[in-house]
Amino acid sequence: MDKLTFGERIDWDYKHHVSPNTYQLYLHSLMPISFLSNAFELTNDVSYLEKAIEIVKNWARFERTDNENKFIWYDHTSAYRTHNLIYLYLCLGDNISLYPELNELIIKHAEFLYSDKYYRKNNHGIMMDRALIQSGVVFNYQKSDNWINKGLFRLKDNFYHSYSSRGIHLENSPEYHLVVQNLFISIEDFLLKYNLSLGSEIVDKFEQIEDYYSYILKPDGFLPLIGDSSRKK
């Protein structure tokens, strides 16, 4: 992806000449604040957090005044943005006074993720549930348990909707089999840290899902270029 330079004002409606949707996706996911949070963890320099807050506030002002941009409250961007906001919140720690409104912003995101109105039983839905559960385990909030339980319930339902009884992902793009497999494995790893789980019925399917590659891979070890698949070893 190209490096983009914005001046004093970020153009949240920026349209790239080749892949406008991809750039809008990562822009509204607020990926830059993730890198700034990385930098703070490495250096303990609060200026990185201050810059991240500046970007979040800039986005929040845009969100309040724009009703046209579909990527503001889109399932994929909202899930990723929630991850990044939680990361910033954890990095702030005792410095939360720099941006106390961040709590309310994350709760607003959790309520969006919680709503079935915006939920679809696909990989984007899995991302939404992952972010919703993360919100629940990070915040000691009155609705935290509801967020966790709703996320777990939908994840399990989504799993059985996404895979056949033989452990084959049904979106018919071999790379999606890989992407969704990695999502569920990483989610289970995360859940175990908080004494939660997707349950043995689902976890026991992971080996069957892995076996699918012995059927679908080409002789050179790459996935076939079917559907949305890219050249993956």
C-alpha positions in Angstrom: 0.0 0.0 0.0 1.1 3.5 -0.8 2.2 5.8 2.0 -0.3 8.6 2.4 0.6 12.1 3.7 -2.1 14.3 5.3 -1.5 17.8 6.5 -3.2 19.3 9.4 -6.4 17.6 8.5 -7.0 13.9 7.7 -9.2 13.3 4.7 -11.4 10.5 6.0 -13.2 10.4 2.6 -9.9 9.8 0.8 -10.3 7.8 -2.4 -7.3 6.0 -3.7 -6.9 5.7 -7.4 -6.4 1.9 -7.4 -8.1 0.4 -4.3 -10.4 3.0 -2.8 -12.3 0.5 -0.6 -9.1 -1.1 0.8 -7.6 2.3 1.8 -10.9 3.4 3.4 -11.1 0.1 5.3 -7.7 0.6 7.0 -8.2 4.3 7.4 -11.4 3.9 9.3 -10.0 0.9 11.2 -7.6 3.6 12.8 -4.6 1.3 12.1 -2.2 4.2 12.7 -3.1 4.3 16.5 -2.0 0.6 16.7 1.5 1.5 15.5 1.6 4.5 17.8 0.7 2.3 20.7 3.4 -0.1 19.6 5.9 2.8 19.8 4.7 3.8 23.2 5.2 0.2 24.5 8.8 0.2 23.1 9.8 3.7 24.4 7.3 4.7 27.1 7.2 8.1 25.4 3.7 9.6 26.1 4.0 11.8 22.9 3.0 8.7 20.9 -0.2 8.3 22.9 -0.9 12.0 22.5 -0.6 11.7 18.8 -2.9 8.6 18.8 -5.5 10.6 20.8 -5.3 13.4 18.3 -6.1 11.0 15.5 -9.0 9.4 17.4 -10.5 12.8 18.3 -10.2 13.8 14.6 -12.0 10.7 13.5 -14.7 11.1 16.2 -15.4 14.7 15.0 -15.7 13.3 11.5 -18.0 10.5 12.7 -20.4 13.0 14.3 -20.7 15.2 11.3 -20.7 12.7 8.3 -23.6 10.4 7.5 -22.6 9.5 4.0 -19.3 7.4 4.4 -20.3 3.7 4.6 -17.0 2.8 6.2 -17.5 4.7 9.4 -19.9 2.1 10.8 -19.0 -0.9 8.7 -18.7 -4.4 10.3 -15.1 -4.9 9.3 -13.8 -1.4 10.2 -15.8 -1.3 13.4 -14.3 -4.6 14.6 -10.7 -3.6 13.8 -11.2 -0.1 15.2 -12.5 -1.5 18.5 -9.3 -3.6 18.8 -7.2 -0.5 18.2 -9.2 1.6 20.7 -8.9 -1.1 23.3 -5.1 -1.3 22.7 -4.8 2.5 23.1 -7.0 2.3 26.3 -4.7 -0.3 27.8 -1.6 1.6 26.9 -3.0 4.8 28.5 -3.4 3.0 31.8 -3.0 5.7 34.5 -2.8 8.3 31.7 -6.4 7.8 30.8 -7.0 11.4 32.0 -5.4 12.5 28.7 -8.6 11.2 27.0 -11.3 10.2 29.5 -13.9 10.1 26.7 -12.2 7.0 25.3 -14.2 4.9 27.7 -17.5 6.1 26.2 -16.2 5.7 22.7 -15.3 2.0 23.2 -18.7 1.4 24.9 -20.4 2.9 21.8 -18.5 0.5 19.6 -19.4 -2.5 21.8 -23.0 -1.6 21.6 -22.7 -1.4 17.8 -21.0 -4.8 17.7 -23.6 -6.3 20.1 -26.5 -5.4 17.8 -27.7 -8.1 15.4 -28.8 -5.4 13.0 -25.3 -5.1 11.6 -24.2 -8.7 12.0 -23.6 -11.2 9.2 -22.7 -14.9 9.6 -19.3 -14.7 7.8 -15.7 -13.8 8.6 -16.7 -10.2 9.3 -19.2 -11.4 11.9 -16.4 -13.5 13.5 -14.3 -10.3 13.7 -17.2 -8.4 15.3 -17.7 -11.2 17.9 -13.9 -11.3 18.7 -13.9 -7.5 19.3 -17.1 -7.7 21.4 -15.7 -10.4 23.6 -12.5 -8.4 24.0 -14.5 -5.4 25.1 -16.2 -7.5 27.7 -13.1 -9.0 29.3 -11.3 -5.6 29.3 -14.0 -3.5 30.9 -15.6 -4.0 34.2 -18.9 -2.6 32.9 -22.4 -3.5 33.7 -23.0 -5.0 30.3 -19.6 -6.8 30.0 -21.0 -10.3 30.7 -23.7 -9.7 28.1 -21.1 -8.7 25.5 -19.1 -11.9 26.3 -22.0 -14.2 26.2 -23.5 -12.7 23.0 -20.1 -12.9 21.3 -19.6 -16.6 22.3 -23.2 -17.5 21.2 -22.9 -15.9 17.8 -19.4 -17.3 17.3 -20.6 -20.9 17.8 -23.6 -20.4 15.6 -21.3 -18.8 12.9 -18.9 -21.7 13.1 -21.6 -24.2 12.2 -22.9 -21.9 9.5 -19.4 -21.5 8.0 -18.2 -25.1 7.9 -19.6 -28.3 6.5 -19.9 -31.4 8.7 -16.5 -32.5 7.2 -14.8 -29.3 8.3 -14.7 -27.5 4.9 -15.3 -23.7 4.9 -18.3 -23.0 2.7 -17.4 -19.7 1.1 -15.8 -21.6 -1.7 -12.5 -19.6 -1.7 -9.7 -21.8 -0.4 -8.0 -18.8 1.2 -11.1 -18.1 3.3 -10.7 -21.6 4.7 -7.3 -20.5 5.9 -8.4 -17.0 7.1 -11.4 -18.3 9.1 -9.4 -21.2 10.5 -6.8 -18.7 11.8 -9.5 -16.5 13.3 -11.1 -19.3 15.3 -7.7 -20.7 16.5 -6.6 -17.2 17.7 -10.0 -16.6 19.3 -9.8 -19.9 21.2 -6.2 -19.1 22.3 -7.5 -15.7 23.6 -10.5 -17.1 25.3 -8.4 -19.7 27.2 -6.5 -16.9 28.9 -9.8 -15.8 30.5 -11.1 -19.3 31.4 -13.5 -19.2 28.4 -13.7 -21.5 25.4 -15.6 -22.1 22.2 -16.3 -25.6 23.6 -14.9 -29.1 22.8 -17.4 -29.7 20.0 -15.9 -26.9 18.0 -12.2 -27.3 19.1 -12.3 -31.0 18.2 -13.2 -29.9 14.6 -9.9 -28.0 14.3 -8.0 -31.1 13.3 -10.6 -31.9 10.6 -10.3 -28.4 9.3 -6.6 -28.7 9.0 -6.9 -32.0 7.1 -8.7 -30.2 4.3 -5.4 -28.9 3.0 -4.3 -32.4 2.0 -7.2 -32.3 -0.5 -7.2 -28.7 -1.7 -3.5 -27.9 -2.1 -1.9 -28.0 -5.5 1.2 -30.2 -5.9 3.5 -27.2 -5.4 2.0 -26.6 -2.0 0.0 -23.5 -3.0 -3.7 -22.9 -2.6 -5.6 -22.9 -6.0 -6.7 -19.5 -7.2 -10.4 -20.0 -6.8 -12.8 -17.2 -5.8 -11.1 -14.5 -3.8 -8.0 -16.6 -3.1 -4.5 -15.2 -3.6 -1.3 -17.2 -4.1 -0.7 -18.6 -0.7 1.8 -21.3 0.3 
